[in-house]
Amino acid sequence: MASLSSILLATAVVALLVVGSCATELTFKVGEGSSSSSLDLITNIAISEVEVKEKGTKDWTGLKESSANTWTLKSDAPLEGPFSVRFLVKNGGYRVVDDVIPASFKAGSIYKSGIQL
């Protein structure tokens, strides 16, 4: 007969495997209000401190959260993609996805990050 500690250990391992397999890939949907000088990103998972880096620049530009999981960047000058995205994951540190939003982005398009959260 299995000991109680063996049963508890096996249960804990199974629970960890189930939780680990429930990860979802982070996606970025380009919002309908996006244009050559405005970028709205809608995420399928809650993240924070979202920034983008335009093609050929070294600096990151912060986006403002306009509603839940929606991040907005307004610019006086035309935006130039592709865009890399840097964001903070709760209890997970910063993550960067290079060139995830192409230069020819279209409103309504969904772009996969390749990051499971």
N, C-alpha and C positions, 0 to 999 in steps of 0.2 A: 504494500500500500504506500502511496506517495505521501511524503510529509507535507504539512501545511506550508512550510517555507518553500518547498519545491513548487507547489501549486501557485503560491503567490508570485514567485519569480516568473513562472511560465506565463501567468496572466499579465504581469507587467510588460514582458517582452512582446506579447501579442498586442497589447494596447499601444506600445510605442510604434510597432510596425503599422498598425491601422492608422494612427495619427499621421505618421510620416508619409503614408501613401495618399493622404487627402490633400496634398499640396496642389495649388492651382497656379497655372502660369499667368504672370502679370501681363496684361495687355493695355495698350494705349489706343483709345478711339479718338480720332480727330473730330472735334465738335463742329456743328453746323455753322457756328459763328466765325470759324477760321477763315483767314484770307492771307494775302501776301504780307500784311503788317500785323496780323493777329493770329495767335495760336491757342486753341482751347484743347486741352487733353483731358479725357475722361478715363479713369482707371477702373478696372473691375475689382480691385482690392484696395483697401484703405492704406495709403502711404502718406508721408509728410515731407515738408521741405523740398519741394520739387524744383529743379533747376534745369535749364537747357544750355547747351553750347552749340552755337552755330558753326557752320563749316568755316574753317580757316581761322577761328578765334581761339584764344587761350582762356578767356574769361567765361565763367558761368553766370547766367542771368536767372534770377529767381522768378518763379511764377506765383501768382496769387491764387489762393483757394477761393473760388467764387461760390461754390456749393459743395456738398459732399462728393468727394472723389472727382471734382472738376477743377482743373488748374488752368489759369489764363495768363497769357503774355500779350501785352499790347505794345506796339513799337511805332515810333514816328517814321522810321526807315523800313524799307522792305526787309523781311526776314529771309535768311539764306540757309537752306538746308544742304545736306542732311543734318539732322539734329541728334546730338547725343543727349541722354537724359540721366541726371543724377538725382537720387532721392534717398530719403531716410526711411528705413523699415523699423517699425516699433520693435524694440529689443533685438535689433539685428544689424545696426550700423548702416553706413551709407553703401549704396550700390550704384554702379554706373552701367548704362547700356549704350554702347557706341553706335552712332548712326542708325538708330532705331526708327526715326521718322525721316522718310526720304525727302529730297528737295521737291519732288513733284507730288507732295501729299495732297490728298483729296478729303474734303469734309465727309464724314461718315465712314471713312476707312479705318480698319482696325489693324494695328501692328503689334506683333508678338515680341516680347522682350527676351524670351529664352530663360527667364528667371522664375523658378518655382517658389512660391511663398505659401 
